């Protein structure tokens, strides 16, 4: 059975990866290589279809391939011209607030809000749904990632 602790560890790894990619970009390190590793180790692209709907994607809303995910995170490969590189915005922290979790034998679904801390210390809130599946080594991999900005009340 997938546990809540495993889900929280997977979320922490995802957030830490975004922060590490941002830091590498800011310091002139190999942020593209870090992003490739982030996607390779945390997403299920090698073993399953991945349903990825990023927050800031409008023209090409869905990212079913590794290269499209890399474009979203780093804007380094020109696959999706609208991308500005979400993971290279200088984020210094990512924290999750889970609203609900569904745990199964080899899968999990979780939704809630996550908060990205800007270099100035401001938090940007987004809503998320992540789906996880176990790989052949028992690690959780993301096979569903939907993210959106909260609806405006104006």
DSSP file (Angstrom, degrees, kcal/mol; ACC not computed):
  #  RESIDUE AA STRUCTURE BP1 BP2  ACC     N-H-->O    O-->H-N    N-H-->O    O-->H-N    TCO  KAPPA ALPHA  PHI   PSI    X-CA   Y-CA   Z-CA
    1    1 A X              0   0    0      0, 0.0   104,-0.3     0, 0.0     2,-0.2   0.000 360.0 360.0 360.0 132.5    0.0    0.0    0.0
    2    2 A X        -     0   0    0    102,-2.6     2,-0.3   105,-0.3   105,-0.1  -0.517 360.0-143.9 -67.3 139.0    1.3    3.5   -0.9
    3    3 A X     >  -     0   0    0     -2,-0.2     4,-1.9     1,-0.1     5,-0.1  -0.702  20.3-119.9-107.5 159.1    1.6    5.5    2.4
    4    4 A X  H  > S+     0   0    0     -2,-0.3     4,-2.5     1,-0.2     5,-0.2   0.858 116.0  57.4 -60.7 -35.5    1.0    9.2    3.1
    5    5 A X  H  > S+     0   0    0      2,-0.2     4,-2.4     1,-0.2    -1,-0.2   0.910 104.5  50.5 -63.3 -42.2    4.6    9.4    4.2
    6    6 A X  H  > S+     0   0    0      2,-0.2     4,-2.3     1,-0.2    -1,-0.2   0.910 110.5  49.6 -61.8 -41.9    5.8    8.2    0.7
    7    7 A X  H  X S+     0   0    0     -4,-1.9     4,-2.5     1,-0.2    -2,-0.2   0.932 111.1  49.0 -62.2 -46.1    3.6   10.8   -1.0
    8    8 A X  H  X S+     0   0    0     -4,-2.5     4,-2.4     1,-0.2    -1,-0.2   0.874 110.7  50.6 -62.9 -37.4    5.0   13.5    1.3
    9    9 A X  H  X S+     0   0    0     -4,-2.4     4,-2.4     2,-0.2    -1,-0.2   0.896 110.3  49.8 -66.0 -40.3    8.5   12.4    0.5
   10   10 A X  H  X S+     0   0    0     -4,-2.3     4,-2.1     2,-0.2    -2,-0.2   0.889 111.5  49.0 -65.0 -39.2    7.7   12.5   -3.2
   11   11 A X  H  X S+     0   0    0     -4,-2.5     4,-2.8     2,-0.2     5,-0.2   0.917 110.5  50.3 -65.3 -42.9    6.3   16.0   -2.9
   12   12 A X  H  X S+     0   0    0     -4,-2.4     4,-3.0     1,-0.2     5,-0.2   0.911 110.1  50.6 -61.6 -42.5    9.4   17.1   -1.0
   13   13 A X  H  X S+     0   0    0     -4,-2.4     4,-2.0     2,-0.2    -1,-0.2   0.900 111.1  49.1 -62.6 -40.4   11.7   15.7   -3.7
   14   14 A X  H  X S+     0   0    0     -4,-2.1     4,-2.0     2,-0.2    -2,-0.2   0.954 114.3  44.2 -63.9 -49.9    9.7   17.5   -6.4
   15   15 A X  H  X S+     0   0    0     -4,-2.8     4,-2.2     1,-0.2    -2,-0.2   0.914 113.2  50.6 -62.1 -44.2    9.8   20.8   -4.5
   16   16 A X  H  X S+     0   0    0     -4,-3.0     4,-2.4     1,-0.2    -1,-0.2   0.870 108.9  53.7 -61.5 -36.2   13.5   20.4   -3.7
   17   17 A X  H  X S+     0   0    0     -4,-2.0     4,-2.4    -5,-0.2    -1,-0.2   0.903 107.1  49.7 -65.2 -41.6   14.2   19.7   -7.3
   18   18 A X  H  X S+     0   0    0     -4,-2.0     4,-2.3     2,-0.2    -2,-0.2   0.926 112.7  47.6 -62.2 -44.4   12.4   22.9   -8.5
   19   19 A X  H  X S+     0   0    0     -4,-2.2     4,-2.5     1,-0.2    -2,-0.2   0.904 112.0  50.2 -63.1 -41.7   14.5   24.9   -6.0
   20   20 A X  H  X S+     0   0    0     -4,-2.4     4,-2.5     2,-0.2    -2,-0.2   0.885 109.7  50.2 -66.1 -39.2   17.7   23.2   -7.1
   21   21 A X  H  X S+     0   0    0     -4,-2.4     4,-2.3     2,-0.2    -1,-0.2   0.926 112.0  48.5 -63.5 -44.6   17.0   23.8  -10.8
   22   22 A X  H  X S+     0   0    0     -4,-2.3     4,-2.4     1,-0.2    -2,-0.2   0.923 112.4  48.0 -60.5 -45.2   16.3   27.5   -9.9
   23   23 A X  H  X S+     0   0    0     -4,-2.5     4,-1.9     1,-0.2     6,-0.2   0.904 110.9  50.8 -64.3 -41.6   19.5   27.8   -7.9
   24   24 A X  H  <>S+     0   0    0     -4,-2.5     5,-2.8     1,-0.2     4,-0.4   0.910 111.0  48.9 -63.3 -41.9   21.6   26.1  -10.7
   25   25 A X  H ><5S+     0   0    0     -4,-2.3     3,-1.1     1,-0.2    -2,-0.2   0.930 111.1  50.1 -61.8 -45.4   20.2   28.5  -13.3
   26   26 A X  H 3<5S+     0   0    0     -4,-2.4    -1,-0.2     1,-0.2    -2,-0.2   0.819 114.6  43.8 -63.9 -31.9   20.9   31.5  -11.0
   27   27 A X  T 3<5S-     0   0    0     -4,-1.9    -1,-0.2    -5,-0.2    -2,-0.2   0.311 116.0-109.0-100.0   9.4   24.5   30.4  -10.5
   28   28 A X  T < 5S+     0   0    0     -3,-1.1    -3,-0.2    -4,-0.4    -4,-0.1   0.699  72.2 138.0  75.6  19.2   25.3   29.4  -14.1
   29   29 A X  S   <S-     0   0    0     -5,-2.8     2,-2.2    -6,-0.2     3,-0.2  -0.250  72.5 -72.3 -87.6-178.1   25.3   25.7  -13.4
   30   30 A X     >  +     0   0    0      1,-0.2     4,-1.8     2,-0.1     5,-0.1  -0.475  61.4 159.5 -78.2  74.3   23.8   22.9  -15.6
   31   31 A X  H  > S+     0   0    0     -2,-2.2     4,-2.3    -7,-0.2    -1,-0.2   0.807  71.5  57.1 -68.7 -29.8   20.2   23.6  -14.8
   32   32 A X  H  > S+     0   0    0     -3,-0.2     4,-2.6     2,-0.2    -1,-0.2   0.928 107.4  47.9 -67.5 -43.5   19.0   21.8  -17.9
   33   33 A X  H  > S+     0   0    0      1,-0.2     4,-2.2     2,-0.2    -2,-0.2   0.892 112.0  50.2 -61.3 -39.9   20.8   18.6  -16.8
   34   34 A X  H  X S+     0   0    0     -4,-1.8     4,-2.5     2,-0.2    -2,-0.2   0.902 110.7  49.3 -65.4 -39.9   19.3   19.0  -13.4
   35   35 A X  H  X S+     0   0    0     -4,-2.3     4,-2.6     2,-0.2     5,-0.2   0.900 108.9  52.3 -66.9 -40.1   15.8   19.4  -14.9
   36   36 A X  H  X S+     0   0    0     -4,-2.6     4,-2.9     1,-0.2    -1,-0.2   0.928 111.8  46.5 -59.9 -44.1   16.3   16.3  -17.1
   37   37 A X  H  X S+     0   0    0     -4,-2.2     4,-2.7     2,-0.2     5,-0.3   0.907 110.0  54.4 -63.8 -41.9   17.2   14.3  -14.0
   38   38 A X  H  X S+     0   0    0     -4,-2.5     4,-1.8     2,-0.2     5,-0.3   0.932 114.0  40.4 -55.7 -49.4   14.2   15.8  -12.1
   39   39 A X  H  X S+     0   0    0     -4,-2.6     4,-2.0     1,-0.2     6,-0.3   0.922 115.0  52.3 -68.3 -44.6   11.9   14.6  -14.9
   40   40 A X  H  < S+     0   0    0     -4,-2.9    -2,-0.2    -5,-0.2    -1,-0.2   0.877 118.6  34.8 -58.9 -40.3   13.6   11.3  -15.4
   41   41 A X  H  < S+     0   0    0     -4,-2.7    -1,-0.2    -5,-0.2    -2,-0.2   0.720 126.5  34.5 -92.5 -21.5   13.5   10.4  -11.7
   42   42 A X  H  < S+     0   0    0     -4,-1.8   100,-3.4    -5,-0.3     2,-0.2   0.690 107.6  62.7-109.1 -21.6   10.2   11.8  -10.6
   43   43 A X  B  < S-a  142   0A   0     -4,-2.0     3,-0.3    -5,-0.3   100,-0.2  -0.670  73.4-131.7-104.8 162.0    7.9   11.5  -13.6
   44   44 A X    >>  +     0   0    0     98,-2.4     4,-2.2    -2,-0.2     3,-1.9   0.083  63.0 125.4 -99.7  22.0    6.7    8.2  -15.3
   45   45 A X  T 34 S+     0   0    0     -6,-0.3    -1,-0.2     1,-0.3    21,-0.1   0.808  74.2  51.6 -54.5 -32.6    7.5    9.2  -18.9
   46   46 A X  T 34 S+     0   0    0     -3,-0.3    -1,-0.3    -6,-0.2    -2,-0.1   0.677 123.9  26.0 -77.4 -16.1    9.6    6.1  -19.4
   47   47 A X  T <4 S+     0   0    0     -3,-1.9     2,-0.3     1,-0.3    -2,-0.2   0.516 124.0  12.2-126.6  -8.1    7.0    3.6  -18.1
   48   48 A X  S  < S-     0   0    0     -4,-2.2    -1,-0.3     0, 0.0     2,-0.1  -0.990  82.3 -81.9-162.5 156.5    3.5    5.1  -18.6
   49   49 A X        -     0   0    0     -2,-0.3     2,-0.5    -3,-0.1    16,-0.1  -0.455  46.1-145.6 -59.8 146.2    1.6    7.9  -20.3
   50   50 A X        -     0   0    0     14,-0.5     2,-0.9    -2,-0.1    94,-0.2  -0.982   6.8-152.1-121.2 127.1    1.8   11.1  -18.2
   51   51 A X  E     +b  144   0A   0     92,-2.8    94,-3.3    -2,-0.5     2,-0.5  -0.849  27.6 171.7 -97.9 101.0   -1.0   13.5  -18.0
   52   52 A X  E     +b  145   0A   0     -2,-0.9    11,-2.9    92,-0.2     2,-0.5  -0.951  15.7 172.0-121.1 115.1    0.7   16.9  -17.4
   53   53 A X  E     -b  146   0A   0     92,-3.5    94,-2.3    -2,-0.5     9,-0.2  -0.896  24.5-152.7-119.2  96.4   -1.2   20.2  -17.4
   54   54 A X    >   -     0   0    0     -2,-0.5     3,-0.9     7,-0.5    -2,-0.0  -0.226  19.2-117.8 -70.0 160.1    1.2   22.9  -16.2
   55   55 A X  T 3  S+     0   0    0      1,-0.2    94,-0.3    93,-0.1    -1,-0.1   0.937 108.2  38.0 -60.5 -52.0    0.1   26.1  -14.5
   56   56 A X  T 3  S+     0   0    0     92,-0.1     2,-0.5    16,-0.0    -1,-0.2  -0.015  86.2 114.2-100.0  30.0    1.3   28.6  -17.0
   57   57 A X    <   +     0   0    0     -3,-0.9     4,-0.1     4,-0.2    26,-0.0  -0.892  22.7 147.9-103.2 124.9    0.6   26.8  -20.3
   58   58 A X  S    S+     0   0    0     -2,-0.5     3,-0.4     2,-0.1    -1,-0.2   0.716  71.0  37.7-120.9 -49.9   -2.1   28.3  -22.5
   59   59 A X  S    S+     0   0    0      1,-0.3     2,-0.6     2,-0.1    -2,-0.1   0.931 132.4  26.6 -75.4 -46.1   -1.3   27.7  -26.1
   60   60 A X  S    S+     0   0    0      1,-0.1    -1,-0.3    20,-0.0    -2,-0.1  -0.814  79.8 176.7-115.4  86.2    0.0   24.1  -25.7
   61   61 A X        +     0   0    0     -2,-0.6    -7,-0.5    -3,-0.4     2,-0.3   0.780  56.7  54.0 -66.9 -32.2   -1.9   23.3  -22.5
   62   62 A X        -     0   0    0     -9,-0.2     2,-0.4    -4,-0.1    -9,-0.2  -0.821  58.5-162.0-114.9 145.8   -0.9   19.6  -22.1
   63   63 A X        +     0   0    0    -11,-2.9     6,-0.1    -2,-0.3   -10,-0.1  -0.691  21.0 160.9-127.3  77.2    2.6   18.1  -22.0
   64   64 A X        +     0   0    0     -2,-0.4   -14,-0.5   -13,-0.1     2,-0.3   0.526  58.5  66.1 -78.5  -4.3    2.5   14.4  -22.7
   65   65 A X  S  > S-     0   0    0      1,-0.1     4,-2.0   -13,-0.1     5,-0.2  -0.821  82.4-121.2-119.0 158.8    6.2   14.0  -23.6
   66   66 A X  H  > S+     0   0    0     -2,-0.3     4,-2.7     1,-0.2     5,-0.2   0.922 114.0  52.8 -55.4 -48.1    9.5   14.4  -21.8
   67   67 A X  H  > S+     0   0    0      1,-0.2     4,-2.0     2,-0.2    12,-0.2   0.846 108.3  50.1 -63.0 -35.2   10.6   17.1  -24.2
   68   68 A X  H  > S+     0   0    0      2,-0.2     4,-2.0     1,-0.2    -1,-0.2   0.874 110.9  49.2 -70.3 -37.1    7.5   19.1  -23.6
   69   69 A X  H  X S+     0   0    0     -4,-2.0     4,-2.3     2,-0.2    -2,-0.2   0.921 110.4  50.9 -65.1 -43.8    7.9   18.8  -19.8
   70   70 A X  H  X>S+     0   0    0     -4,-2.7     4,-2.6     1,-0.2     5,-0.6   0.901 108.4  52.7 -60.8 -41.3   11.6   19.9  -20.2
   71   71 A X  H  X5S+     0   0    0     -4,-2.0     4,-2.4     1,-0.2    14,-0.3   0.924 109.2  49.4 -59.2 -45.1   10.4   22.9  -22.2
   72   72 A X  H  <5S+     0   0    0     -4,-2.0    14,-2.6     1,-0.2    13,-0.4   0.929 116.3  41.2 -61.3 -45.6    8.0   23.9  -19.5
   73   73 A X  H  <5S+     0   0    0     -4,-2.3    14,-1.2    12,-0.3    15,-0.3   0.845 136.7   9.8 -73.4 -34.1   10.5   23.7  -16.7
   74   74 A X  H  <5S-     0   0    0     -4,-2.6    -3,-0.2    -5,-0.2    -2,-0.2   0.584  75.0-139.7-125.8 -13.6   13.5   25.3  -18.5
   75   75 A X     << +     0   0    0     -4,-2.4    -4,-0.2    -5,-0.6    -3,-0.1   0.858  66.8 124.7  51.9  36.4   12.5   26.9  -21.9
   76   76 A X        +     0   0    0     -6,-0.4    -5,-0.1     1,-0.1    -1,-0.1   0.602  60.4  45.0-104.0 -13.8   15.7   25.4  -23.2
   77   77 A X  S    S-     0   0    0    -10,-0.2    -1,-0.1     3,-0.1    -6,-0.1   0.453  91.7-126.8-117.6   0.3   14.8   23.2  -26.1
   78   78 A X        +     0   0    0      2,-0.2     3,-0.3    -7,-0.1     4,-0.0   0.605  68.6 128.1  70.1  11.9   12.3   25.4  -28.1
   79   79 A X  S    S+     0   0    0      1,-0.3     2,-0.5   -12,-0.2   -11,-0.1   0.895  79.2  28.3 -69.2 -39.9    9.6   22.7  -28.2
   80   80 A X  S >  S-     0   0    0      1,-0.1     3,-2.2   -12,-0.1    -1,-0.3  -0.907  73.5-160.0-123.6 100.6    6.9   25.0  -26.8
   81   81 A X  T 3  S+     0   0    0     -2,-0.5    -1,-0.1    -3,-0.3    -2,-0.1   0.726  86.5  63.4 -56.6 -25.2    7.5   28.6  -27.8
   82   82 A X  T 3  S+     0   0    0     -4,-0.0    -1,-0.3     2,-0.0     2,-0.1   0.670  80.1 110.1 -73.1 -14.6    5.3   30.0  -25.1
   83   83 A X    <   +     0   0    0     -3,-2.2   -11,-0.1     1,-0.1   -10,-0.1  -0.341  40.0 179.3 -71.9 140.1    7.4   28.6  -22.3
   84   84 A X        -     0   0    0    -12,-0.2    -1,-0.1    -2,-0.1   -12,-0.1   0.340  58.7 -93.9-114.2   0.2    9.5   30.9  -20.1
   85   85 A X    >   -     0   0    0    -13,-0.4     3,-1.8   -14,-0.3   -12,-0.3   0.951  35.7-160.5  84.5  75.9   11.0   28.2  -17.9
   86   86 A X  G >  S+     0   0    0    -14,-2.6     3,-1.0     1,-0.3   -13,-0.2   0.874  89.8  52.5 -55.0 -40.7    8.9   27.8  -14.8
   87   87 A X  G 3  S+     0   0    0    -14,-1.2    -1,-0.3     1,-0.3     3,-0.2   0.479 101.9  60.9 -80.3  -0.5   11.6   26.1  -12.8
   88   88 A X  G <   +     0   0    0     -3,-1.8    -1,-0.3   -15,-0.3    -2,-0.1   0.040  68.9 106.0-112.8  27.0   14.2   28.9  -13.5
   89   89 A X  S <  S-     0   0    0     -3,-1.0    30,-0.4     1,-0.0    -1,-0.2   0.294  99.2-101.1 -87.2   9.5   12.2   31.7  -11.8
   90   90 A X        -     0   0    0     -3,-0.2    -2,-0.1     1,-0.2    -3,-0.1   0.700  54.9-179.3  82.5  18.9   14.5   31.8   -8.8
   91   91 A X        -     0   0    0    -73,-0.2    27,-0.2     1,-0.1    -1,-0.2  -0.260  13.9-173.7 -56.0 136.2   12.2   29.8   -6.5
   92   92 A X        +     0   0    0     25,-2.8     2,-0.3     1,-0.3    -1,-0.1   0.547  65.7  10.1-109.2 -12.4   13.8   29.5   -3.0
   93   93 A X  E     -C  117   0A   0     24,-0.7    24,-2.8     2,-0.0     2,-0.4  -0.973  53.2-161.8-162.1 150.8   11.2   27.1   -1.5
   94   94 A X  E     -C  116   0A   0     -2,-0.3     2,-0.4    22,-0.2    22,-0.2  -0.993  14.8-179.0-134.4 129.8    8.2   25.0   -2.3
   95   95 A X  E     -C  115   0A   0     20,-2.1    20,-2.8    -2,-0.4     2,-0.4  -0.987  13.7-145.6-131.6 145.6    5.7   23.8    0.2
   96   96 A X  E     -C  114   0A   0     -2,-0.4     2,-0.5    18,-0.2    18,-0.2  -0.841   8.4-167.9-107.5 141.0    2.6   21.6   -0.2
   97   97 A X  E     -C  113   0A   0     16,-3.1    16,-2.3    -2,-0.4     2,-0.3  -0.919  21.7-150.3-123.4 102.9   -0.6   21.8    1.7
   98   98 A X  E     -C  112   0A   0     -2,-0.5    14,-0.3    14,-0.2     3,-0.1  -0.561  17.7-174.9 -78.0 131.3   -2.6   18.7    0.9
   99   99 A X  E    S-     0   0A   0     12,-3.1     2,-0.3     1,-0.4    13,-0.2   0.813  71.5  -8.1 -89.1 -38.0   -6.3   18.9    0.9
  100  100 A X  E     -C  111   0A   0     11,-1.8    11,-2.2     2,-0.0     2,-0.4  -0.989  57.2-160.2-160.5 152.5   -7.0   15.2    0.3
  101  101 A X  E     -C  110   0A   0     -2,-0.3     2,-0.5     9,-0.2     9,-0.2  -0.999   5.2-159.8-138.7 138.3   -5.2   12.0   -0.5
  102  102 A X  E     -C  109   0A   0      7,-3.0     7,-2.3    -2,-0.4     2,-0.4  -0.980  17.3-164.6-117.8 117.8   -6.4    8.7   -2.0
  103  103 A X  E     +C  108   0A   0     -2,-0.5     2,-0.2     5,-0.2     5,-0.2  -0.861  12.8 168.4-107.1 135.8   -4.0    5.8   -1.3
  104  104 A X        -     0   0    0      3,-2.6  -102,-2.6    -2,-0.4    -2,-0.0  -0.712  51.5 -80.7-130.8-176.2   -4.2    2.5   -3.1
  105  105 A X  S    S-     0   0    0   -104,-0.3     3,-0.0    -2,-0.2    -1,-0.0   0.930 121.8  -2.8 -55.1 -52.1   -1.9   -0.6   -3.5
  106  106 A X  S    S+     0   0    0   -105,-0.1    28,-1.8  -104,-0.1     2,-0.3   0.252 127.4  57.1-129.2  12.3    0.4    0.9   -6.1
  107  107 A X  E     - D   0 133A   0     26,-0.2    -3,-2.6  -105,-0.1     2,-0.3  -0.928  52.7-169.8-139.2 163.0   -1.1    4.4   -6.8
  108  108 A X  E     -CD 103 132A   0     24,-1.8    24,-3.1    -2,-0.3     2,-0.4  -0.985   7.2-158.9-151.0 148.5   -2.0    7.6   -5.0
  109  109 A X  E     +CD 102 131A   0     -7,-2.3    -7,-3.0    -2,-0.3     2,-0.3  -0.987  16.4 175.4-124.8 139.3   -3.8   10.7   -5.8
  110  110 A X  E     -CD 101 130A   0     20,-2.4    20,-2.9    -2,-0.4     2,-0.3  -0.998   4.4-179.2-144.8 140.7   -3.4   14.0   -3.9
  111  111 A X  E     +CD 100 129A   0    -11,-2.2   -12,-3.1    -2,-0.3   -11,-1.8  -0.966  26.8  96.6-137.6 157.5   -4.7   17.5   -4.3
  112  112 A X  E     -CD  98 128A   0     16,-2.0    16,-2.6    -2,-0.3     2,-0.4  -0.958  66.8 -48.3 166.9-147.5   -4.3   20.8   -2.6
  113  113 A X  E     -CD  97 127A   0    -16,-2.3   -16,-3.1    -2,-0.3     2,-0.4  -0.921  38.1-163.2-118.5 145.3   -2.3   24.0   -2.8
  114  114 A X  E     -CD  96 126A   0     12,-2.8    12,-2.5    -2,-0.4     2,-0.4  -0.972   8.9-147.9-127.4 153.4    1.4   24.4   -3.2
  115  115 A X  E     -CD  95 125A   0    -20,-2.8   -20,-2.1    -2,-0.4     2,-0.5  -0.960   3.2-159.0-125.9 128.9    3.3   27.6   -2.6
  116  116 A X  E     -CD  94 124A   0      8,-2.5     8,-2.5    -2,-0.4     2,-0.6  -0.930  14.6-141.6-110.2 124.5    6.4   28.8   -4.4
  117  117 A X  E     -CD  93 123A   0    -24,-2.8   -25,-2.8    -2,-0.5   -24,-0.7  -0.767  16.5-144.0 -91.3 123.4    8.6   31.3   -2.6
  118  118 A X    >   -     0   0    0      4,-3.3     3,-2.1    -2,-0.6   -28,-0.1  -0.266  31.4 -99.3 -76.8 167.4   10.1   34.0   -4.9
  119  119 A X  T 3  S+     0   0    0    -30,-0.4    -1,-0.1     1,-0.3   -29,-0.1   0.782 126.1  56.5 -58.1 -25.6   13.6   35.4   -4.5
  120  120 A X  T 3  S-     0   0    0      2,-0.1    -1,-0.3     1,-0.0    -3,-0.0   0.507 122.8-106.4 -84.1  -4.6   11.9   38.4   -2.8
  121  121 A X  S <  S+     0   0    0     -3,-2.1     2,-0.2     1,-0.3    -2,-0.1   0.496  75.0 136.1  93.8   4.4   10.3   36.1   -0.2
  122  122 A X        -     0   0    0     -5,-0.0    -4,-3.3     1,-0.0     2,-0.4  -0.613  49.5-130.9 -83.9 145.2    6.8   36.3   -1.6
  123  123 A X  E     -D  117   0A   0     -2,-0.2     2,-0.5    -6,-0.2    -6,-0.2  -0.822  11.8-157.7 -98.4 135.7    4.7   33.2   -1.9
  124  124 A X  E     -D  116   0A   0     -8,-2.5    -8,-2.5    -2,-0.4     2,-0.4  -0.960  15.3-147.6-109.5 123.0    2.8   32.3   -5.1
  125  125 A X  E     +D  115   0A   0     -2,-0.5    25,-0.5   -10,-0.2     2,-0.3  -0.744  21.4 170.7 -95.8 136.6   -0.1   29.9   -4.6
  126  126 A X  E     -D  114   0A   0    -12,-2.5   -12,-2.8    -2,-0.4     2,-0.3  -0.962  29.2-123.6-136.5 156.8   -1.2   27.4   -7.1
  127  127 A X  E     -DE 113 148A   0     21,-3.6    21,-2.2    -2,-0.3     2,-0.3  -0.780  34.0-173.4 -99.2 145.1   -3.6   24.5   -7.0
  128  128 A X  E     -DE 112 147A   0    -16,-2.6   -16,-2.0    -2,-0.3     2,-0.3  -0.960  27.2-168.5-139.6 155.1   -2.5   21.0   -7.8
  129  129 A X  E     -DE 111 146A   0     17,-2.2    17,-2.8    -2,-0.3     2,-0.4  -0.956  19.7-175.4-133.5 124.9   -3.5   17.4   -8.4
  130  130 A X  E     -DE 110 145A   0    -20,-2.9   -20,-2.4    -2,-0.3     2,-0.4  -0.967   8.9-161.3-119.6 137.7   -0.7   14.8   -8.6
  131  131 A X  E     -DE 109 144A   0     13,-2.8    12,-2.3    -2,-0.4    13,-1.4  -0.947  11.5-163.8-112.9 140.5   -1.1   11.2   -9.4
  132  132 A X  E     -DE 108 142A   0    -24,-3.1   -24,-1.8    -2,-0.4     2,-0.3  -0.927  10.0-177.1-124.7 147.8    1.6    8.7   -8.5
  133  133 A X  E     -DE 107 141A   0      8,-2.4     8,-2.9    -2,-0.4     2,-0.3  -0.971  31.5-108.9-135.8 153.5    2.3    5.1   -9.5
  134  134 A X  E     - E   0 140A   0    -28,-1.8     6,-0.2    -2,-0.3     2,-0.1  -0.614  28.1-145.2 -81.0 140.5    5.0    2.8   -8.4
  135  135 A X    >   -     0   0    0      4,-2.5     3,-2.0    -2,-0.3    -1,-0.0  -0.342  41.1 -84.8 -89.7-176.9    7.8    2.0  -10.8
  136  136 A X  T 3  S+     0   0    0      1,-0.3    -2,-0.0     2,-0.1    -1,-0.0   0.683 131.5  52.7 -66.4 -16.7    9.5   -1.5  -11.0
  137  137 A X  T 3  S-     0   0    0      2,-0.1    -1,-0.3     0, 0.0     3,-0.1   0.401 120.7-107.4 -95.7   1.2   11.8   -0.4   -8.1
  138  138 A X  S <  S+     0   0    0     -3,-2.0     2,-0.2     1,-0.3    -2,-0.1   0.426  74.6 137.0  89.7  -1.3    8.9    0.6   -5.9
  139  139 A X        -     0   0    0      1,-0.1    -4,-2.5    -5,-0.1     2,-0.4  -0.494  58.8-111.8 -78.3 148.6    9.6    4.3   -6.2
  140  140 A X  E     - E   0 134A   0     -6,-0.2     2,-0.4    -2,-0.2    -6,-0.2  -0.657  34.9-171.0 -80.7 134.3    6.6    6.7   -6.7
  141  141 A X  E     - E   0 133A   0     -8,-2.9    -8,-2.4    -2,-0.4     2,-0.5  -0.965  26.1-114.1-125.1 142.6    6.5    8.4  -10.1
  142  142 A X  E     +aE  43 132A   0   -100,-3.4   -98,-2.4    -2,-0.4   -10,-0.2  -0.635  40.4 159.7 -77.5 122.3    4.2   11.2  -11.2
  143  143 A X  E    S+     0   0A   0    -12,-2.3   -92,-2.8    -2,-0.5     2,-0.4   0.439  70.7  42.4-118.5  -6.7    1.8   10.1  -13.9
  144  144 A X  E     +bE  51 131A   0    -13,-1.4   -13,-2.8   -94,-0.2     2,-0.3  -0.981  60.4 165.5-136.9 127.0   -0.8   12.9  -13.4
  145  145 A X  E     +bE  52 130A   0    -94,-3.3   -92,-3.5    -2,-0.4     2,-0.4  -0.861   4.1 167.1-143.3 105.2    0.2   16.5  -12.8
  146  146 A X  E     +bE  53 129A   0    -17,-2.8   -17,-2.2    -2,-0.3     2,-0.4  -0.978   7.1 173.1-119.0 132.1   -2.4   19.2  -13.0
  147  147 A X  E     + E   0 128A   0    -94,-2.3     2,-0.3    -2,-0.4   -19,-0.2  -0.997   2.0 164.4-139.9 141.7   -1.7   22.7  -11.8
  148  148 A X  E     - E   0 127A   0    -21,-2.2   -21,-3.6    -2,-0.4     2,-0.2  -0.985  38.0-104.5-151.5 159.2   -3.7   26.0  -12.0
  149  149 A X        -     0   0    0     -2,-0.3   -23,-0.2   -94,-0.3     3,-0.1  -0.607  52.5 -93.4 -80.6 147.6   -3.8   29.4  -10.5
  150  150 A X        -     0   0    0    -25,-0.5    -1,-0.1    -2,-0.2   -25,-0.0  -0.262  49.2 -95.4 -59.4 147.6   -6.7   30.0   -8.0
  151  151 A X        -     0   0    0      1,-0.1     2,-0.3    -3,-0.1    -1,-0.1  -0.338  41.4-113.7 -62.4 144.4   -9.8   31.5   -9.5
  152  152 A X        -     0   0    0      1,-0.1    -1,-0.1    -3,-0.1    -3,-0.0  -0.590  14.3-155.3 -80.7 141.6  -10.0   35.2   -9.2
  153  153 A X              0   0    0     -2,-0.3    -1,-0.1     1,-0.2    -2,-0.0   0.354 360.0 360.0 -96.0   4.9  -12.8   36.6   -7.0
  154  154 A X              0   0    0      0, 0.0    -1,-0.2     0, 0.0    -2,-0.0   0.465 360.0 360.0 -82.1 360.0  -12.8   39.9   -8.9
